[in-house]
Amino acid sequence: MENRTSGINRSRSRGRRIRRMLTAPLILVAALLIFLEDFLWDELARLLGVLARLPLWARLERWIKGLPAWAALPLFLVPMVVLFPLKIAALWLMTNHHVVLGLQIILLAKIAGTAIAARLFLLLKPTLLTVAWFARAYEWVTRWKARVMARLHQMYGWRLAAAMMLGLKRRWRGYASRAGLLTRLKQLLRKRGTDTE
């Protein structure tokens, strides 16, 4: 009986190791996607925030912040609806032997959609969190993400990938500040803002 129990335990232990080996790459890919999305989310929201210096844009953002919850939720569909024809056009281009142009359009649409969604979420988060089911879903996603990230932080591959992504993020910020991209954009918007007043 004891032999049989130890055999079952070894089998379970082996099964757990195999499962860990198979899920580790999938978790790593998911984590990299989460990391990249977070990076894009933060940077693009910050970039769009610079546009708030324009009087018309600032008025639009104030209007969005004042929306009730029932109107705020459908607003998230706007980037998807607006960019959908672009994605269809990109697929058409790709099927007609313009693969590179099609991929560029899809990439630009993804970046624009992420930027708009990030800014909208930043503006609407306080309102959206007043909706009970949204608040529960947000809390669930936040906890799930924290669990995944905690597990990933223990993996050597993740630490390597995180260091690489952090290096890219620092390079991007360094390039943006050296090139003065945000400063130039702010100056241009400040100038436009004074011209229109």
C-alpha positions as CSV (number, residue, x, y, z in Angstrom):
1,M,0.0,0.0,0.0
2,E,2.8,2.4,0.9
3,N,4.6,1.6,-2.4
4,R,1.4,2.5,-4.3
5,T,1.0,5.8,-2.4
6,S,4.6,6.9,-3.1
7,G,4.1,5.9,-6.8
8,I,1.0,8.1,-7.0
9,N,2.8,11.0,-5.3
10,R,5.7,10.7,-7.7
11,S,3.3,10.7,-10.6
12,R,1.5,13.8,-9.3
13,S,4.8,15.5,-8.7
14,R,6.0,14.7,-12.3
15,G,2.7,15.9,-13.6
16,R,3.0,19.3,-11.8
17,R,6.6,19.7,-13.1
18,I,5.5,19.0,-16.7
19,R,2.5,21.4,-16.3
20,R,4.9,24.1,-15.0
21,M,7.3,23.6,-17.9
22,L,4.4,23.8,-20.4
23,T,2.7,26.9,-18.9
24,A,5.9,28.9,-18.2
25,P,6.4,30.0,-21.8
26,L,2.8,30.9,-22.2
27,I,2.9,33.0,-19.0
28,L,6.0,34.7,-20.1
29,V,4.5,35.7,-23.4
30,A,1.3,36.9,-21.6
31,A,3.5,38.9,-19.2
32,L,5.5,40.5,-22.0
33,L,2.3,41.5,-23.7
34,I,1.0,43.0,-20.4
35,F,4.3,44.8,-19.9
36,L,4.2,46.2,-23.4
37,E,0.6,47.2,-23.2
38,D,1.3,48.9,-19.8
39,F,4.3,50.8,-21.3
40,L,2.3,51.9,-24.4
41,W,-0.7,52.7,-22.2
42,D,1.3,55.0,-19.9
43,E,3.4,56.7,-22.5
44,L,0.6,57.3,-25.0
45,A,-1.8,58.6,-22.3
46,R,0.9,61.0,-21.2
47,L,1.5,62.1,-24.8
48,L,-2.2,62.7,-25.4
49,G,-2.4,64.6,-22.1
50,V,-0.1,67.2,-23.6
51,L,-2.9,68.0,-26.1
52,A,-5.1,69.1,-23.1
53,R,-3.3,72.5,-23.4
54,L,-5.3,73.2,-26.5
55,P,-8.5,75.1,-25.5
56,L,-10.8,72.9,-27.7
57,W,-9.2,69.7,-26.5
58,A,-9.4,70.8,-22.8
59,R,-13.1,71.6,-23.2
60,L,-13.7,68.2,-24.8
61,E,-11.9,66.5,-21.9
62,R,-13.9,68.5,-19.3
63,W,-17.1,67.4,-21.1
64,I,-15.9,63.7,-21.0
65,K,-15.1,63.9,-17.3
66,G,-18.6,65.3,-16.6
67,L,-20.4,62.4,-18.4
68,P,-22.6,60.1,-16.3
69,A,-21.7,56.5,-16.0
70,W,-24.3,55.3,-18.5
71,A,-22.7,57.5,-21.2
72,A,-19.1,56.9,-20.2
73,L,-19.2,53.1,-20.9
74,P,-20.2,53.3,-24.6
75,L,-17.6,56.0,-25.1
76,F,-14.9,53.2,-25.0
77,L,-16.4,51.9,-28.2
78,V,-15.5,55.1,-30.1
79,P,-11.8,54.2,-30.8
80,M,-12.9,50.7,-32.0
81,V,-15.7,52.0,-34.3
82,V,-13.6,54.9,-35.7
83,L,-10.5,52.7,-36.4
84,F,-12.4,49.6,-37.7
85,P,-12.6,50.9,-41.3
86,L,-8.8,51.6,-41.2
87,K,-8.2,48.0,-40.2
88,I,-10.5,46.7,-42.9
89,A,-8.6,48.8,-45.5
90,A,-5.3,47.5,-44.1
91,L,-6.5,43.9,-44.6
92,W,-7.7,44.7,-48.1
93,L,-4.2,46.2,-48.9
94,M,-2.6,43.1,-47.5
95,T,-4.7,40.8,-49.7
96,N,-3.8,42.9,-52.7
97,H,0.0,42.5,-52.3
98,H,0.6,45.6,-50.1
99,V,1.5,43.7,-47.0
100,V,4.0,46.2,-45.5
101,L,1.6,49.1,-46.0
102,G,-1.2,47.1,-44.5
103,L,0.9,46.1,-41.5
104,Q,1.9,49.7,-40.9
105,I,-1.7,50.8,-41.0
106,I,-2.7,48.1,-38.5
107,L,0.2,49.1,-36.2
108,L,-0.7,52.8,-36.4
109,A,-4.4,52.0,-35.7
110,K,-3.4,49.9,-32.7
111,I,-1.2,52.6,-31.3
112,A,-3.9,55.3,-31.9
113,G,-6.6,53.1,-30.4
114,T,-4.4,52.4,-27.3
115,A,-3.6,56.1,-26.9
116,I,-7.3,57.1,-27.1
117,A,-8.5,54.2,-24.8
118,A,-5.8,55.0,-22.3
119,R,-6.7,58.7,-22.2
120,L,-10.4,57.9,-22.0
121,F,-9.9,55.5,-19.1
122,L,-7.8,58.1,-17.3
123,L,-10.5,60.6,-17.6
124,L,-13.5,58.3,-16.9
125,K,-12.0,56.0,-14.3
126,P,-13.6,57.8,-11.3
127,T,-17.0,57.7,-13.0
128,L,-16.7,54.1,-14.2
129,L,-15.7,52.9,-10.7
130,T,-19.1,54.1,-9.4
131,V,-20.7,51.3,-11.5
132,A,-20.8,48.3,-9.2
133,W,-20.2,45.6,-11.9
134,F,-17.4,47.6,-13.5
135,A,-15.7,48.2,-10.1
136,R,-15.9,44.4,-9.4
137,A,-14.5,43.6,-12.8
138,Y,-11.7,46.2,-12.5
139,E,-10.8,44.8,-9.0
140,W,-10.8,41.2,-10.4
141,V,-8.6,42.1,-13.4
142,T,-6.2,44.1,-11.1
143,R,-5.9,41.1,-8.7
144,W,-5.5,38.6,-11.5
145,K,-2.7,40.8,-13.1
146,A,-1.0,41.1,-9.7
147,R,-1.0,37.3,-9.2
148,V,0.4,36.7,-12.7
149,M,3.0,39.3,-12.1
150,A,4.0,37.9,-8.7
151,R,4.4,34.5,-10.3
152,L,6.4,35.9,-13.1
153,H,8.8,37.8,-10.9
154,Q,10.0,34.5,-9.6
155,M,10.9,33.3,-13.2
156,Y,14.4,33.9,-14.5
157,G,13.1,34.4,-18.0
158,W,10.8,37.1,-16.8
159,R,13.5,39.0,-15.0
160,L,15.6,39.0,-18.2
161,A,12.6,40.2,-20.3
162,A,11.7,42.8,-17.7
163,A,15.2,44.2,-17.6
164,M,15.2,44.4,-21.4
165,M,11.8,46.2,-21.4
166,L,13.0,48.6,-18.7
167,G,16.1,49.3,-20.8
168,L,13.9,50.0,-23.8
169,K,11.6,52.3,-21.7
170,R,14.6,54.3,-20.4
171,R,16.0,54.6,-24.0
172,W,12.6,55.8,-25.3
173,R,12.3,58.4,-22.5
174,G,15.9,59.4,-23.0
175,Y,15.4,59.8,-26.8
176,A,12.1,61.7,-26.3
177,S,13.7,64.1,-23.8
178,R,16.9,64.5,-25.9
179,A,14.9,65.1,-29.1
180,G,12.7,67.4,-27.1
181,L,9.6,65.7,-28.5
182,L,7.3,66.5,-25.6
183,T,8.8,69.9,-25.1
184,R,8.3,70.8,-28.8
185,L,4.8,69.5,-28.7
186,K,4.0,71.5,-25.6
187,Q,5.5,74.7,-27.1
188,L,3.6,74.2,-30.3
189,L,0.3,73.7,-28.3
190,R,1.1,76.6,-26.1
191,K,1.6,78.8,-29.2
192,R,-1.6,77.5,-30.8
193,G,-3.5,78.0,-27.6
194,T,-2.4,81.7,-27.4
195,D,-3.2,82.2,-31.1
196,T,-6.7,80.9,-30.7
197,E,-7.6,82.9,-27.6
